[in-house]
Amino acid sequence: MDCLFCKIAAGEIPSTRVYEDDLILAFRDIAPQTPVHILFVPKAHIASADGITPENSAVVAHIFETIPKVAKAEGLTSYRLVSNVGPDACQSVKHLHFHLLGGREMSDRMA
């Protein structure tokens, strides 16, 4: 499989990791949109939110249990979470990921 995030999770491509366990990885985005911009990915390949099933949804729950811990460790008391699905939503890597964005006041516009 030629998936960028699978390669990052496997350690084949370097990243600045902020959290890791057996199921998930969180690392700093290489082109941050906010002062804190961290990506959370499952280590097992799931193409997008459309690929979440009863068999793999526990890893997504684990990501959402981990996000507040990482946000707090980053000093965030307010933040935004984003997951893009498909080309019209600008999903650039076809591997489920959640953007944790924070560190500044954001616009109320989502699009």
Protein Blocks (a to p, Z undefined) as FASTA:
>chain_A
ZZfklmmmnopagcddfbdcfkbccdddfbdfbfbdcddddfbdcfblmlpcfklmmmmm
mmmmmmmmmmmmnopabdcddddedjklopabdcdcddddehiacdfbfZZ
